[in-house]
Amino acid sequence: MPTYVALVSDRSEVPDFNPQGPQLIYVAVADHVEARIRTGELQPGARLPSERDLAQEYGVAYLTVRRAAQVLRVRGLIETVHGRGTFVADPLPESSPERAR
């Protein structure tokens, strides 16, 4: 089984979502969801909340979450099944220094 590199030092803690930072909001959302996946808060195979629910949770527009989901798909972290929902990839890809944006 491959070893995954966490984005945070303690695998049990996800950093706070900070949309005030210098990066684009949709990238910040994608990075935060990735951190939740990598720390195990969102398990491989688990269904993600709907894009509208995530938008409400993060306090951003629905289309911002949709664009973040596209980034996560490119990174290989989520898969969307038409009519069923969006799921955390199983198995997860290993972290790479060059992440898709």
N, C-alpha and C positions, 0 to 999 in steps of 0.2 A: 504494500500500500504506500503511495507517495506521501511525502511529508510536505505540508503546506506552510508557507511563511505568513505569519500574521502581520497585519498592518499596524497593530498596536502591541505594546509590550506585554500586557496581560490579556490572554486570550478570552477572559471572561468579561472584559470591559470594552464597550464600543465608545469611541470618542463622541463628544457632543456634536450635533449637526450645527455648523457655523456658516450660514449663507452670506455673512458679511466679509468673508475672505476675498482674496484677489481673483479666485477662479470663477468660471462661469457657473451659474446656479445649477444647470443640468448636470455638469461634471461633478459638482459638490454632492448632489443627490446620488449620482452613480457611485461615487467614492464611498459615501456613507453606507449605502446598501451593500456594497462590496465588503466593507468592514464588518457589517452585520453577518454576512455570509461567512467570511473568513474566521470570525470569532465563534461561530457555531450558533449564534442567535437564530439565524435562518439556516436550517439543515438542508443538505442535498435531498432533492425530491420534494421538498415542501412547496406548497402553493403560496405564492405571494398574494398580498392583498390586491384588490383591483387598483388600476391606475388612479381612479378618482379618489379612492380611500387613501392611497399613498400621498396624493396631492394635498389632501386635507391634513394628513399627519405631518407633512413637511412644511405646510403653509405656503405652497407654491401652486402655480397654475397646472392644470391637467396636462397641457402640452409639454410643460417642462419635465414632468414625470415620464411622459411618452418618449421624449428625446433621451432621458437618462436610461430608460429601458433599452433603447437602441444601442447605447454605449455598452451596457451590460451584456447584451446579446453578442456584440462584436468581441467582447472580452471572454466570451464563452461561459459566463456565469449564470445566465438564465436561458430558458427555452420557453417559447410560447406555443401552445397547442390550440388551434382555432376551435372555439366553442367550449374549451375546457379551462383555460386560464394560463397563467404564467408561473413557471416552476423554477426552483433553484436547480441548476445542472447537477446531474448525478452520473458519473463522478465529476468533481470539480477540477478545472484545469489548475496547474501549478501557477503560482505568481510569476510574473515576468517583469523585469525592470522597465520594459517599454510597453506601457498599457495603451490600449486604444482610447482615443478621445473623440 
